[in-house]
Amino acid sequence: MSAPPAEVLAAFGATGEPALLPGGMGRTWLVGDLVLKPVEDVVEHAWVAEVYDAWSCEEVRVPQPLRAADGWSFAGWGAHVLVPGEIAKVGEDPAWFRAAHDAFHDAVADLPRPAFLDDRDDAWAYGDRVAWEAWAPRGRPATVTLLERALGMLEPLALPAQVVHGDLCVNMLRDGDVPGVIDWPAYHRPRGWSLAVVATDAVRWEGVATSLFDEWDLGAEWPQLLLRAVVYRLATRAWFEWAGSATGDEDGYSLGAEAVLDVIGERLR
C-alpha cells in the first residue's frame, strides 16, 4: 500500500520520510515516533482511540492516539505515538504473557459493549459469529469439514462477557517489565475466550507445546473456550476461501487446527 500522503502527515503533525513497518498487514508506516495506518471503520477507530486516550492503567502500556482537526482520523488514516518494544512470544515466557493478558482485561473489564460490534462485517466478525452465534460455516470442503468437527463438540456456555482483545498473540510488546498492547480488535465475549485464542494461536503458529492448555487451564469451561477459539480462526480462514482470497494452506491453518482439535477432544472424553 502507498505511504500516507503529505496532507495526512500534516494533519497529524508528522514530519519525516514514512518507513513501512513489518507486520501490520503491510499497511502500517512509521514517521519519526508516530505510527500511521489506514482506518477501516471510523466508528470503531474512534472508540478505541477514546479508550486509549483515557487510559490510566499503569500495568499495561497502550498507544497514545493522535487527533486531527476533524477527529481521530483524517482522510482514511489514523495515527498514534509509537509504543516501544518487541513482539512478545508466548513460548518464551508463558507466565509473563498470561499476566499481561489478565492486566489488560482487568483494565477494560467495566467498558460497556461497543455498539459498532452489531455493524462489523468482515472475515473476523464472521468467524466470531460462527463460534458464538451458530452462523453456518462456508469455505473449502476441507476447512468446512474441520469446522463441522469442532462445531459438533460445542456445548452451551453460560459465562459473563466483557470487552476483550481478539488477537493478542501478535500484538503484545515487551520492553522492560510493563507490557504494551497494540492493534486492538475488540469483541464482547468471555475473557477466557481471549486467553484461549492466545493459547491456540501459540500452539499452532509458534509451535508451543499443547501442555500450555494445562498450564493455563481455567476450569470446566476451558475446553469449550479452546474450541471456540479454533472455530473463530478456522471460520475466518473459511470466509477468505469463500471470498476467493485465500491461497493454499502454507500458514498451517488446517494441520494445526486438526492437531489442536485432537488434544481438545481428548480432554472432553
DRENLO-527642 format. One record per residue: z, y, x of N, C-alpha, C in turn; residue number from 1. Coordinates in steps of 0.1 Angstrom, whole numbers. Atoms other than C-alpha are relative to their C-alpha. Example, Ala and Ser with C-alpha at 12.3 -4.5 7.8 and 13.67 -1.06 7.14 Angstrom:
REM residues 2
PT     nc3     nc2     nc1    cac3    cac2    cac1     cc3     cc2     cc1   pos
PT       0     -12       9      78     -45     123       0      12       9     1
PT       0     -11      -9      71     -11     137       8      11      -8     2
***
This chain:
REM residues 269
PT     nc3     nc2     nc1    cac3    cac2    cac1     cc3     cc2     cc1   pos
PT       0     -12       8       0       0       0       0      12       9     1
PT       1     -12      -8      -7      35      12      14       7       1     2
PT     -13      -7      -2      21      56      26       2      11     -10     3
PT      -3     -11       9      38      82       4      -8      13       4     4
PT       8     -12      -3      16     114       2       9      11       4     5
PT      -8     -11      -5      27     147      16       8       7     -10     6
PT      -8      -7      10      38     161     -17      12      -8      -4     7
PT     -12       8       3      62     132     -22      10       2      11     8
PT      -9      -3     -11      76     137      12       7      13      -1     9
PT      -5     -13       2      81     173       5      10       1     -12    10
PT      -9       0      12      98     166     -29      13      -5       4    11
PT     -13       6      -4     125     146     -12       5       5      13    12
PT      -5      -6     -12     128     167      19      -2      -9      12    13
PT       2       9     -11     114     140      42     -10       6      10    14
PT       9      -5     -11      99     151      75      -3     -11      10    15
PT       3      10     -10      81     129     100     -12      -9      -5    16
PT      11       9       3      55     102     100       5     -13      -7    17
PT      -5      12       6      60      74      75      -3     -13       8    18
PT       2      13      -6      65      39      90       4     -11     -10    19
PT      -2      10       9      61       8      70      12      -9       4    20
PT     -12       8      -3      94     -12      68      -4     -15      -3    21
PT       2      14       3      94     -50      70       7      -4     -14    22
PT      -5       3      13     101     -67      36      -4      10     -10    23
PT       3     -10      10     102     -46       5     -13      -2      -6    24
PT      13       3       6      70     -63      -7     -11       8       6    25
PT      10      -8      -6      51     -42      18      -3      13      -6    26
PT       2     -13       7      56     -10      -1      11      10       3    27
PT     -11      -8      -3      87       5      15      -2       7      13    28
PT       3      -8     -12      85      33      40      12       7       5    29
PT     -11      -7      -7     109      49      65      -6      13       5    30
PT       4     -13      -5     106      86      72      13       7       5    31
PT     -12      -5      -6     133      98      96      11     -10      -4    32
PT     -10       9       5     165      84      80      -1      -2     -15    33
PT       2       2      14     150      83      45      -9     -11      -3    34
PT       8      11       4     136      53      27      -7       4     -13    35
PT       8      -3      12     108      58       1      -7     -12      -4    36
PT       7      12       5      93      32     -22      -4       4     -14    37
PT       5      -3      13      73      32     -54      10      -4     -11    38
PT      -9       3      11      92      32     -87      -7      -7     -11    39
PT       7       8      11      82       5    -112       4       5     -14    40
PT      -5      -3      13     104      16    -140       9      13       2    41
PT      -7     -12      -3     116      52    -141      14       0      -6    42
PT     -13       0       7     144      45    -166      10      -9       8    43
PT      -9       8      -8     158      16    -145       3       6      13    44
PT      -2      -7     -13     154      35    -113      11      11      -2    45
PT     -10     -10       3     174      64    -128      14      -5      -2    46
PT     -13       6       3     201      41    -140       7      -4      13    47
PT      -6       5     -12     206      25    -106       4      12       9    48
PT      -3     -12      -8     205      60     -89      13       6      -5    49
PT     -12      -6       5     232      73    -112      12      -8       4    50
PT     -11       9      -4     254      43    -105       3       2      15    51
PT      -2      -2     -15     249      47     -67       5      14       3    52
PT      -4     -13      -3     253      84     -68      15       3      -3    53
PT     -15      -1       4     288      80     -84       8     -11       7    54
PT      -6      11      -6     297      51     -61      13       4       7    55
PT     -13      -3      -7     334      51     -49       6     -12       6    56
PT      -5      12      -6     339      16     -37      -1       0      15    57
PT       1      -1     -15     348      16       0      -2     -14       6    58
PT       2      14      -5     344     -22       3     -15      -4       1    59
PT      15       3       0     306     -21      -2      -7      14       2    60
PT       9     -11      -2     280       4      11     -12      -1      -9    61
PT      12       0       8     251      13     -12      -9      12       4    62
PT       8     -11      -3     221      36      -8       4      13      -7    63
PT      -2     -13       6     227      73     -14     -14       5      -5    64
PT      13      -4       5     198      82     -38      -2      15       2    65
PT       4     -14      -1     179     115     -35      -7       5     -12    66
PT       6      -6      12     169     138     -63     -12       8       5    67
PT      11      -9      -1     136     155     -66       2      11     -10    68
PT      -2     -11       9     131     187     -86       1      -4     -14    69
PT       0       4      14     125     168    -118       7     -13      -3    70
PT      -8      12       2     149     139    -114       1      -9      12    71
PT      -2      10     -10     155     107     -95     -13      -5       6    72
PT      12       4      -5     118     101     -90     -10      11       0    73
PT      11     -10       0      86     121     -82     -13      -7       2    74
PT      14       5      -2      50     111     -87       0     -15       2    75
PT      -1      14      -1      60      75     -90       7      -6      12    76
PT      -7       4     -12      82      74     -59      15       3      -1    77
PT     -14      -3      -1     119      72     -53       5       0      15    78
PT      -5      -1     -13     140      79     -22      15      -2       1    79
PT     -15       0      -3     174      72      -7       2       0      15    80
PT      -4       0     -14     192      75      26       1     -14       5    81
PT       0      14      -6     188      45      49      14      -5       1    82
PT     -12       7      -2     216      20      48      -1      -8      13    83
PT       2       8     -13     221       7      84       5     -14      -1    84
PT      -4      13       0     224     -29      91     -12     -10       0    85
PT      10      11      -1     205     -62      95       2      -9     -13    86
PT      -1       9      11     197     -86      66      10     -11       4    87
PT     -10      10      -2     227    -109      64      -5     -14      -4    88
PT       3      14       4     221    -147      64      12      -7      -5    89
PT     -11       8       6     243    -168      41       5     -10      10    90
PT      -4      11      -9     243    -197      66       8       5      12    91
PT      -7      -5     -12     257    -175      94      14       2      -2    92
PT     -14      -2       3     289    -167      76       2       0     -15    93
PT      -1       2      15     292    -181      40      12       7      -5    94
PT     -13      -6       5     328    -168      36      -2      15      -1    95
PT       2     -15       0     318    -132      45     -10       3     -11    96
PT      10      -3      10     288    -133      22       6      -1     -14    97
PT      -7       2      13     309    -147      -7       9      12      -3    98
PT      -9     -12       2     335    -119      -2      -8      13      -3    99
PT       9     -12       3     307     -93      -1      -5       0     -14   100
PT       5       1      14     292    -106     -33      11       3     -10   101
PT     -11      -3       9     326    -105     -50       4      14       0   102
PT      -4     -14      -1     334     -70     -38     -10       9      -8   103
PT      10      -7       8     301     -57     -52       2      -2     -15   104
PT      -1       2      14     306     -73     -85      13       4      -6   105
PT     -13      -7       5     342     -61     -88      -3      14      -3   106
PT       3     -14       1     328     -26     -83      -8       3     -12   107
PT       9      -3      11     303     -29    -111       4      -7     -13   108
PT      -4       9      11     323     -51    -135       1       8     -13   109
PT      -3      -7      12     330     -23    -160     -12       8      -5   110
PT      12      -7       4     295     -10    -163      -5      -5     -14   111
PT       6       5      12     280     -12    -198     -14      -7       2   112
PT      13       6      -1     249     -33    -204     -11      10      -1   113
PT      10     -10       0     219     -12    -195     -10      -3     -11   114
PT      10       1      11     195      -6    -224     -14      -4       5   115
PT      14       3      -5     164     -10    -202      -2     -15       1   116
PT       2      14      -1     170     -47    -200      -8      -6     -12   117
PT       7       4      12     156     -50    -235     -15       2       1   118
PT      14      -4      -2     123     -35    -224      -6      -5      13   119
PT       5       5     -12     119     -51    -190     -10     -11      -3   120
PT      10      10       3      87     -71    -190      -7      -3      13   121
PT       6       4     -13      79     -87    -156       3     -15       2   122
PT      -1      14      -3      79    -121    -139      15      -4       1   123
PT     -14       3      -2     116    -119    -131       8       1     -13   124
PT      -6       0      13     126    -109    -166      -3     -12      -8   125
PT       4      12       7     106    -138    -179       9     -12       5   126
PT      -8      11      -6     124    -162    -155      14       1      -5   127
PT     -14      -2       6     158    -148    -167       0      -5     -14   128
PT      -1       3      14     149    -153    -203      -3     -15      -2   129
PT       1      14       0     137    -189    -197      13      -7       3   130
PT     -13       6      -4     170    -196    -180      11       2     -11   131
PT     -11      -4       8     192    -179    -206      -3       1     -15   132
PT       3      -3      14     173    -173    -238     -10     -10      -6   133
PT       8      11       4     153    -206    -242     -15       4      -2   134
PT      14      -2       0     119    -190    -237      -8     -12       5   135
PT       8      12      -4      92    -216    -233      -6       2      14   136
PT       6      -1     -13      80    -223    -197     -15      -1      -1   137
PT      15       1      -1      44    -218    -188      -4       2      15   138
PT       4       0     -14      26    -223    -155      -8     -12       4   139
PT       7      12      -4      10    -250    -135       8     -13      -4   140
PT      -7      12       5      18    -286    -147      12      -4       9   141
PT     -11       5      -9      39    -295    -116      12       9      -1   142
PT     -12      -9       1      61    -264    -119       6      -2     -14   143
PT      -6       1      14      65    -268    -157       7     -14      -1   144
PT      -8      13       0      75    -305    -151      13       2       6   145
PT     -13      -2      -6     102    -294    -128       9       8      -9   146
PT      -8      -8       9     113    -267    -152       5      -8     -12   147
PT      -4       8      12     114    -292    -181      11     -10       4   148
PT     -11       8      -5     136    -315    -159      13       8       0   149
PT     -12      -8       0     160    -287    -153       5       5     -13   150
PT      -4      -4      13     160    -274    -188       6     -12      -8   151
PT      -6      11       7     168    -309    -200      14      -3       4   152
PT     -14       2      -4     200    -308    -181       9      12      -4   153
PT      -8     -11       4     212    -275    -195       9      -3     -12   154
PT     -10       1      11     243    -273    -217       4      14      -3   155
PT      -5     -14       4     257    -243    -236      11       4       9   156
PT     -10      -7      -8     278    -219    -216       6      11      -8   157
PT      -7     -11       7     304    -196    -231       8       8      11   158
PT      -6      -8     -11     311    -172    -202      -2      15      -3   159
PT       2     -15       2     317    -134    -203     -11       5      10   160
PT      11      -5      -8     287    -114    -190       4      14       5   161
PT      -2     -13      -6     287     -83    -168     -13       4       7   162
PT      12      -4      -8     261     -63    -149       1      -7      14   163
PT       0       7     -13     251     -84    -118     -12       3       8   164
PT      11      -2      -9     228     -83     -89      -8     -14       0   165
PT       8      12       2     200    -109     -93      -7      -5      13   166
PT       8       4     -12     187    -111     -57       7       4      13   167
PT      -8      -4     -12     215    -107     -31      -4      -7      13   168
PT       2       8     -12     203    -133      -7      -9       7      11   169
PT       8      -7      -9     178    -110       9       3      15       0   170
PT      -3     -14       2     194     -77       0      14       4       4   171
PT     -14      -3      -6     228     -79      18      -2       4      15   172
PT       1      -5     -14     231     -59      50      14      -2       7   173
PT     -13       1      -8     257     -65      78      -1      10      12   174
PT      -1      -9     -11     267     -37     101      14       4       2   175
PT     -14      -2       0     303     -39     111       6      -8     -12   176
PT      -8       8      10     329     -51      85      -4       3     -14   177
PT       3      -3      14     316     -33      54     -14      -3      -3   178
PT      14       4       3     286     -49      38      -8      11      -7   179
PT       8      -9       8     257     -30      24      -9      -8      -9   180
PT       8       6      10     237     -38      -7     -11       9      -4   181
PT      12      -8       3     201     -27     -14      -8      -6     -11   182
PT      10       5       9     173     -32     -38       6      -8     -12   183
PT      -8       7      10     193     -40     -69      -8      -2     -13   184
PT       5       3      13     176     -58     -98      12      -4      -9   185
PT     -12       2       8     203     -56    -124      -3     -10     -12   186
PT       0       9      12     209     -83    -151      14       1      -6   187
PT     -13       1       7     237     -88    -176       2     -14      -4   188
PT      -2      14       1     248    -123    -171      14      -3       6   189
PT     -13       3      -7     280    -142    -160      -1       2      15   190
PT       1      -4     -14     288    -130    -125      -1     -13       9   191
PT       1      12      -8     290    -166    -113     -15      -4       1   192
PT      15       3      -1     252    -169    -120      -6       7      12   193
PT       5      -7     -12     246    -142     -94       3      -8      13   194
PT      -3       8     -12     265    -163     -69      -8     -13       1   195
PT       8      12       0     246    -194     -80     -14       3       5   196
PT      13      -4      -5     213    -176     -73       1       1      15   197
PT      -1      -1     -14     225    -168     -38       1     -14       6   198
PT      -2      14      -6     236    -204     -32     -12      -8       0   199
PT      12       8       1     204    -220     -44     -11       6       9   200
PT      10      -7      -9     183    -194     -26       3      -4      15   201
PT      -4       3     -13     202    -201       6      -3     -14       4   202
PT       4      14      -3     197    -238       4     -15      -2       1   203
PT      15       2       1     160    -236      -5      -7       8      11   204
PT       8      -9      -9     149    -207      17       6       2      14   205
PT      -6      -1     -14     174    -206      46       3     -13       6   206
PT      -3      13      -5     179    -243      49      15      -3       1   207
PT     -15       3       0     217    -241      43       3     -13      -6   208
PT      -3      13       6     233    -274      36       5       1     -14   209
PT      -5       0      14     240    -283       0      15      -1      -1   210
PT     -15       0       1     277    -286       9       4      15      -4   211
PT      -3     -14       4     276    -248       2       4       0     -15   212
PT      -4       1      14     277    -258     -35      14      -4      -2   213
PT     -14       4       1     310    -274     -30       9      11       6   214
PT      -8     -11      -6     323    -246      -8       2      12      -9   215
PT       0     -11       9     315    -220     -35       3      -4     -14   216
PT      -2       6      14     325    -242     -65       8       9      -8   217
PT      -8      -9       9     336    -221     -94       6      -8     -12   218
PT      -6       8      11     348    -250    -116     -10      -7      -8   219
PT       8       9       9     334    -270    -145     -14       6      -3   220
PT      12      -6       4     307    -244    -153     -10       2      11   221
PT       8      -2     -11     293    -243    -118     -13      -7       0   222
PT      13       6       0     266    -269    -121     -10       6     -10   223
PT       8      -6      10     253    -252    -152      -5      14       5   224
PT       4     -12      -6     252    -219    -134     -11      -2      11   225
PT      10       3     -10     233    -235    -105     -13      -4      -6   226
PT      12       4       7     208    -250    -129      -7      12      -5   227
PT       7     -12       5     201    -216    -145      -5       8      11   228
PT       6      -7     -12     196    -201    -110     -13      -7       4   229
PT      12       7      -3     170    -228    -103     -11       3     -10   230
PT      10      -2      11     153    -223    -137      -5      15       2   231
PT       4     -14      -2     153    -185    -131     -11       1      11   232
PT      10      -1     -11     134    -189     -98     -13      -7      -3   233
PT      12       7       4     111    -216    -110      -9       6     -11   234
PT       7      -6      11     102    -198    -142      -7      13       5   235
PT       6     -12      -6      95    -166    -122     -13      -4       7   236
PT      11       5      -7      72    -186    -100     -11      -4     -10   237
PT      10       5      10      55    -202    -131      -7      12      -6   238
PT       6     -12       6      49    -167    -145     -12       4       9   239
PT      10      -4      -9      29    -158    -114     -12     -10      -1   240
PT      10      10       1      10    -191    -117      -8       2     -13   241
PT       7      -2      13       2    -184    -154      -9      12       1   242
PT       8     -12      -2     -10    -149    -144     -11      -1      10   243
PT      11       2     -10     -32    -163    -117       2       6      13   244
PT      -3      -8     -13     -14    -145     -88       8      -8       9   245
PT      -8       9      -9       4    -175     -72     -10      -9       7   246
PT       9       9      -7     -14    -195     -45       8     -10       8   247
PT      -7      11      -8      -3    -229     -31      15      -1      -3   248
PT     -15       2       1      33    -238     -25       6       2      14   249
PT      -4      -2     -14      37    -225      10      15       5       1   250
PT     -14      -5      -1      71    -210       2      10     -11      -4   251
PT      -9      11       2      85    -244      -8       7       1     -14   252
PT      -7      -1      13      94    -235     -44       2     -14      -6   253
PT      -1      12       7      87    -269     -58       8     -10       8   254
PT      -7      10      -7     100    -291     -30      15       4       1   255
PT     -14      -5      -1     131    -270     -25       8      -1     -13   256
PT      -6       1      14     138    -269     -63       3     -14      -3   257
PT      -2      14       3     134    -306     -66      12      -6       7   258
PT     -11       5      -7     159    -313     -39      13       5      -5   259
PT     -12      -6       6     184    -289     -54       4      -6     -13   260
PT      -3       7      13     180    -305     -88       6     -14       2   261
PT      -5      13      -3     187    -339     -73      15       1       2   262
PT     -15      -2      -3     221    -326     -60       7       4     -12   263
PT      -7      -5      12     230    -308     -92       1     -12     -10   264
PT       0      11       9     220    -339    -112      11     -10       3   265
PT     -10       9      -4     244    -360     -92      14       5      -4   266
PT     -12      -6       4     272    -336    -100       3      -1     -15   267
PT      -1       1      15     265    -338    -137       3     -14      -5   268
PT      -2      14       5     268    -376    -138      15      -3      -1   269
***
